[in-house]
């Protein structure tokens, strides 16, 4: 008897379920006009969003590279490590590693810094057998002319910024107007450029960029990476280069003195052979002594300069380009109306929920 009652309850529950489904379909049929309005509104909203977010075709490119830091304290340096320590250009150890400009998380901040971008923007690039500053090429080829400086229904286009031409100069000599233009370009390029590791446990990095111009993307990645390499080498070898310049100046000074004593010794030797001056042998001996001393100093200094030049090579970081950026690049197109199906479905679904909730509320109230 109990089993029969359970079966009847299950049958009644199944019957109620099917009845509810039928009622839902009847409700949809009775509210078809409202559903059509929801579908139309969803489609229209998706089209408006497509128009608002419409962009030109975007081109994505990337470069994979590995940066190997030069360090005079590493293996293979031999006697150069002692020379580096003597001049105070050796690598830091222990806790000082965290202060390295290019260590850890600092590397990502360096490559996105405004200083590095300004150096890259002012580099000369070759486009179609024509050389120009990259910043001028970016102004002419990117969509910054139509977006940031294009104006809208409330603002006139910034023709002064569009027509402005940069000339080769150091970023420290930028005028107020140039600083404003560079700041706008920097903010836009910063959003278009990304640096990330290929693997979280590896040292291979991926530098990528996305712009509206295929050639612009390629040239920007190559220019930025080249600028980073030069900046890294300059920072890593700055102290050694300064010491090398001092030692080269000293070597040149010793060479001048050695040339002078050589001439004086030659003249004195010639005069001593044809003169009866009793002081001539003494002067010749003195010049010989001075010439020997300066000569020894000169060759010692020459060895120091050569060692410093070798140290400079060892300190220079090695950039290994693993995957260059090549054409054609990955292209992404934006279209109007591409999401109308999703918009229509969402409009239908939201309207259906509204109809069911409204019907349920009416039944509860009645």
C-alpha positions as CSV (number, residue, x, y, z in Angstrom):
1,X,0.0,0.0,0.0
2,X,2.8,2.4,0.9
3,X,4.7,1.6,-2.3
4,X,1.5,2.3,-4.4
5,X,1.2,5.7,-2.6
6,X,4.9,6.6,-3.4
7,X,4.4,5.6,-7.1
8,X,1.2,7.8,-7.2
9,X,3.1,10.7,-5.7
10,X,5.9,10.3,-8.2
11,X,3.4,10.1,-11.0
12,X,1.7,13.2,-9.8
13,X,5.0,15.1,-9.5
14,X,6.0,14.1,-13.0
15,X,2.6,15.2,-14.3
16,X,3.0,18.5,-12.5
17,X,6.4,19.0,-14.0
18,X,5.1,18.4,-17.6
19,X,2.2,20.7,-16.9
20,X,4.5,23.5,-15.8
21,X,6.6,23.1,-18.9
22,X,3.5,23.2,-21.0
23,X,2.4,26.3,-19.2
24,X,5.8,28.0,-19.8
25,X,5.4,27.4,-23.6
26,X,1.9,28.7,-23.5
27,X,3.2,31.8,-21.6
28,X,5.9,32.3,-24.2
29,X,3.3,32.0,-27.0
30,X,1.0,34.5,-25.3
31,X,3.9,37.0,-24.8
32,X,5.6,36.6,-28.2
33,X,5.4,40.3,-28.9
34,X,7.3,41.2,-25.7
35,X,9.9,38.5,-26.5
36,X,10.4,39.9,-30.0
37,X,10.9,43.4,-28.4
38,X,13.5,41.9,-26.0
39,X,15.3,40.2,-29.0
40,X,15.3,43.4,-30.9
41,X,16.6,45.4,-28.0
42,X,19.4,42.9,-27.3
43,X,20.4,42.9,-31.0
44,X,20.4,46.7,-31.1
45,X,22.4,47.0,-27.9
46,X,25.0,44.6,-29.3
47,X,25.3,46.6,-32.4
48,X,25.8,49.8,-30.4
49,X,28.5,48.2,-28.3
50,X,30.2,47.0,-31.5
51,X,30.2,50.5,-32.8
52,X,31.5,52.0,-29.6
53,X,34.3,49.4,-29.4
54,X,35.1,49.4,-33.1
55,X,38.8,49.6,-33.9
56,X,41.0,49.3,-37.0
57,X,42.6,45.9,-37.6
58,X,45.2,45.3,-34.9
59,X,48.5,43.5,-35.6
60,X,50.2,41.5,-32.8
61,X,53.9,40.7,-32.8
62,X,56.4,39.4,-30.3
63,X,60.2,38.9,-29.8
64,X,61.7,36.2,-27.6
65,X,65.1,36.9,-26.1
66,X,67.4,36.0,-23.3
67,X,69.4,38.4,-21.3
68,X,72.7,37.1,-19.8
69,X,74.2,39.5,-17.4
70,X,78.0,40.2,-17.5
71,X,79.7,39.9,-14.1
72,X,83.4,40.1,-13.4
73,X,83.1,37.8,-10.4
74,X,81.7,34.9,-12.5
75,X,83.8,32.0,-13.5
76,X,86.1,32.3,-16.5
77,X,87.3,35.8,-15.6
78,X,90.6,34.8,-14.2
79,X,92.8,37.8,-13.4
80,X,90.2,40.3,-14.6
81,X,88.3,39.8,-11.3
82,X,91.3,41.1,-9.4
83,X,91.6,44.1,-11.7
84,X,87.9,44.8,-11.4
85,X,88.2,44.8,-7.6
86,X,91.3,47.0,-7.7
87,X,89.4,49.7,-9.6
88,X,86.2,49.2,-7.6
89,X,84.1,47.9,-10.5
90,X,83.5,44.3,-9.3
91,X,80.1,42.8,-8.9
92,X,78.2,43.2,-5.6
93,X,77.5,40.2,-3.5
94,X,75.2,39.2,-0.7
95,X,72.4,41.5,0.2
96,X,73.5,44.2,-2.4
97,X,72.0,42.1,-5.1
98,X,68.6,43.5,-4.4
99,X,69.7,47.0,-5.3
100,X,70.6,45.9,-8.9
101,X,68.6,48.0,-11.4
102,X,68.0,44.9,-13.6
103,X,67.4,42.3,-11.0
104,X,64.1,40.6,-10.2
105,X,61.0,42.7,-10.7
106,X,63.1,45.8,-11.6
107,X,63.7,44.5,-15.1
108,X,60.0,44.9,-16.1
109,X,59.9,48.4,-14.6
110,X,63.1,49.4,-16.5
111,X,61.7,48.3,-19.9
112,X,58.5,50.2,-19.3
113,X,60.1,53.3,-17.9
114,X,59.6,56.6,-19.6
115,X,63.4,57.1,-19.9
116,X,63.8,54.0,-22.0
117,X,60.8,54.9,-24.1
118,X,62.1,58.4,-24.8
119,X,65.4,57.0,-25.9
120,X,63.6,54.5,-28.3
121,X,61.3,57.3,-29.6
122,X,64.2,59.4,-30.6
123,X,66.0,56.7,-32.4
124,X,66.4,56.9,-36.2
125,X,64.7,54.0,-38.1
126,X,64.7,53.1,-41.7
127,X,61.3,52.7,-43.3
128,X,61.1,52.0,-47.0
129,X,64.6,53.2,-47.8
130,X,63.9,56.4,-45.9
131,X,65.3,57.3,-42.5
132,X,63.2,59.1,-39.9
133,X,62.9,59.4,-36.2
134,X,60.7,56.7,-34.8
135,X,58.5,59.2,-32.9
136,X,57.6,60.9,-36.3
137,X,57.0,57.6,-37.9
138,X,54.7,56.6,-35.0
139,X,52.7,59.9,-35.3
140,X,52.2,59.3,-39.0
141,X,51.4,55.6,-38.9
142,X,49.4,55.0,-35.7
143,X,45.8,55.7,-34.9
144,X,46.8,58.4,-32.4
145,X,46.0,61.0,-35.1
146,X,42.4,59.9,-35.2
147,X,41.8,58.8,-31.6
148,X,43.8,60.9,-29.1
149,X,44.3,63.9,-31.3
150,X,41.4,63.4,-33.7
151,X,38.8,65.3,-31.7
152,X,35.1,64.6,-31.5
153,X,31.8,66.4,-31.8
154,X,32.7,68.6,-28.8
155,X,36.4,69.2,-29.6
156,X,38.4,70.2,-32.6
157,X,41.2,68.0,-33.9
158,X,44.6,68.8,-32.4
159,X,46.2,69.9,-35.7
160,X,49.3,71.3,-33.9
161,X,50.1,67.9,-32.5
162,X,49.3,66.1,-35.7
163,X,51.5,68.4,-37.8
164,X,54.4,68.7,-35.3
165,X,57.7,67.3,-36.4
166,X,60.4,66.2,-33.9
167,X,64.1,66.9,-34.6
168,X,67.0,64.8,-33.3
169,X,67.8,65.9,-29.8
170,X,68.4,64.6,-26.3
171,X,65.2,64.1,-24.2
172,X,66.6,66.5,-21.6
173,X,66.3,69.3,-24.2
174,X,62.6,68.7,-24.9
175,X,60.4,71.8,-24.9
176,X,57.2,72.0,-23.0
177,X,55.2,71.2,-26.1
178,X,57.4,68.3,-26.9
179,X,57.1,66.9,-23.4
180,X,53.3,67.0,-23.7
181,X,53.3,65.1,-27.0
182,X,55.8,62.6,-25.8
183,X,53.8,62.0,-22.6
184,X,50.7,61.2,-24.7
185,X,52.6,58.9,-27.0
186,X,54.3,57.2,-24.1
187,X,51.0,56.4,-22.4
188,X,49.5,55.0,-25.6
189,X,52.6,52.9,-26.3
190,X,52.8,51.6,-22.8
191,X,49.3,50.1,-23.1
192,X,50.2,48.6,-26.5
193,X,53.5,46.9,-25.2
194,X,53.9,44.0,-22.8
195,X,56.8,42.1,-21.3
196,X,56.3,38.6,-19.8
197,X,58.5,35.5,-19.1
198,X,58.1,32.6,-21.5
199,X,58.2,30.3,-18.4
200,X,58.0,31.4,-14.8
201,X,61.1,29.3,-13.9
202,X,63.1,30.4,-17.0
203,X,65.0,33.5,-18.1
204,X,63.6,33.7,-21.6
205,X,61.4,36.8,-22.0
206,X,58.7,37.7,-24.5
207,X,58.4,41.3,-25.6
208,X,55.1,41.8,-27.5
209,X,53.2,44.8,-29.0
210,X,49.9,45.4,-30.7
211,X,49.2,48.4,-33.0
212,X,47.0,49.2,-36.0
213,X,49.9,49.0,-38.4
214,X,51.8,45.8,-39.2
215,X,55.2,47.4,-40.0
216,X,54.8,49.8,-37.1
217,X,54.5,46.9,-34.7
218,X,57.6,45.2,-36.1
219,X,59.8,48.3,-36.1
220,X,58.7,49.3,-32.6
221,X,59.6,45.9,-31.1
222,X,63.0,45.9,-32.8
223,X,63.7,49.5,-31.8
224,X,62.6,49.0,-28.1
225,X,64.7,45.9,-27.8
226,X,67.8,47.6,-29.4
227,X,67.4,50.5,-27.0
228,X,67.1,48.2,-24.0
229,X,70.3,46.4,-25.1
230,X,72.2,49.7,-25.4
231,X,70.9,51.1,-22.2
232,X,71.7,47.9,-20.3
233,X,75.2,47.8,-21.6
234,X,75.7,51.5,-20.8
235,X,74.5,51.0,-17.2
236,X,76.5,47.8,-16.6
237,X,79.8,49.1,-18.0
238,X,79.4,52.8,-17.0
239,X,82.0,52.7,-14.2
240,X,84.5,50.6,-16.1
241,X,84.1,52.9,-19.2
242,X,84.8,56.0,-17.0
243,X,87.9,54.4,-15.6
244,X,89.0,53.3,-19.1
245,X,88.7,56.9,-20.4
246,X,90.9,58.1,-17.5
247,X,93.5,55.4,-18.2
248,X,93.5,56.1,-21.9
249,X,94.1,59.8,-21.3
250,X,97.0,58.9,-19.0
251,X,98.4,56.5,-21.7
252,X,98.2,59.3,-24.3
253,X,100.0,61.6,-21.9
254,X,102.8,59.0,-21.3
255,X,103.1,58.5,-25.0
256,X,103.6,62.2,-25.6
257,X,106.3,62.3,-22.9
258,X,108.0,59.2,-24.3
259,X,108.1,60.7,-27.8
260,X,109.6,63.9,-26.4
261,X,112.3,62.1,-24.4
262,X,113.1,59.9,-27.5
263,X,113.7,63.0,-29.6
264,X,115.8,64.7,-26.9
265,X,117.9,61.5,-26.4
266,X,118.5,61.2,-30.1
267,X,119.6,64.9,-30.3
268,X,121.8,64.6,-27.3
269,X,123.4,61.4,-28.5
270,X,124.2,63.1,-31.9
271,X,125.6,66.2,-30.2
272,X,127.7,64.1,-27.8
273,X,129.4,62.4,-30.7
274,X,130.5,65.7,-32.2
275,X,131.0,67.9,-29.1
276,X,133.6,68.4,-26.4
277,X,131.2,69.6,-23.8
278,X,132.2,67.6,-20.6
279,X,128.5,67.7,-19.4
280,X,127.2,66.0,-22.5
281,X,127.7,62.4,-21.2
282,X,125.9,63.4,-18.0
283,X,122.9,64.8,-19.9
284,X,122.8,61.7,-22.1
285,X,122.8,59.4,-19.0
286,X,120.0,61.5,-17.4
287,X,117.9,61.3,-20.6
288,X,118.5,57.6,-20.8
289,X,117.3,57.2,-17.3
290,X,114.2,59.3,-17.9
291,X,113.5,57.6,-21.1
292,X,113.7,54.1,-19.5
293,X,111.4,55.2,-16.7
294,X,108.8,56.7,-18.9
295,X,109.0,53.7,-21.3
296,X,108.3,51.3,-18.4
297,X,105.4,53.4,-17.3
298,X,104.1,53.6,-20.8
299,X,104.1,49.8,-21.3
300,X,102.6,49.2,-17.9
301,X,99.9,51.7,-18.6
302,X,99.3,50.1,-22.0
303,X,98.8,46.7,-20.3
304,X,96.3,48.2,-17.9
305,X,94.3,49.8,-20.7
306,X,94.2,46.5,-22.6
307,X,93.0,44.7,-19.4
308,X,90.3,47.2,-18.9
309,X,89.1,46.8,-22.4
310,X,88.9,43.1,-21.9
311,X,87.1,43.6,-18.6
312,X,84.7,45.9,-20.5
313,X,83.9,43.1,-22.9
314,X,83.4,40.6,-20.1
315,X,81.0,43.0,-18.3
316,X,79.0,43.6,-21.4
317,X,75.7,41.7,-21.1
318,X,74.8,39.2,-23.9
319,X,71.5,39.6,-25.6
320,X,70.4,36.4,-27.4
321,X,67.6,36.8,-29.9
322,X,65.7,33.5,-29.9
323,X,62.7,34.5,-32.0
324,X,62.8,37.7,-34.1
325,X,59.6,39.4,-35.2
326,X,58.7,38.5,-38.8
327,X,56.0,39.4,-41.2
328,X,53.2,38.7,-41.6
329,X,52.0,39.3,-38.1
330,X,48.9,38.0,-36.3
331,X,45.9,40.1,-37.3
332,X,42.7,40.8,-35.4
333,X,39.7,42.4,-37.2
334,X,36.8,44.2,-35.5
335,X,33.4,44.1,-37.2
336,X,30.0,45.7,-36.5
337,X,27.3,43.2,-35.9
338,X,29.5,40.3,-35.1
339,X,27.9,39.8,-31.7
340,X,24.2,40.2,-32.7
341,X,23.4,36.5,-32.1
342,X,24.7,36.8,-28.5
343,X,22.8,40.0,-28.0
344,X,19.6,38.5,-29.4
345,X,19.9,35.5,-27.1
346,X,20.6,37.6,-24.1
347,X,17.6,39.9,-24.9
348,X,15.4,36.8,-25.3
349,X,16.6,35.2,-22.1
350,X,16.3,38.4,-20.0
351,X,12.8,39.0,-21.3
352,X,11.8,35.4,-20.6
353,X,13.0,35.7,-17.0
354,X,11.0,38.9,-16.7
355,X,7.8,37.3,-18.1
356,X,8.1,34.2,-15.8
357,X,8.8,36.4,-12.7
358,X,5.9,38.7,-13.5
359,X,3.5,35.8,-14.1
360,X,4.6,34.1,-10.8
361,X,4.1,37.4,-8.9
362,X,0.6,37.8,-10.4
363,X,-0.3,34.3,-9.3
364,X,0.9,34.9,-5.8
365,X,-0.9,38.1,-5.5
366,X,-4.2,36.6,-6.8
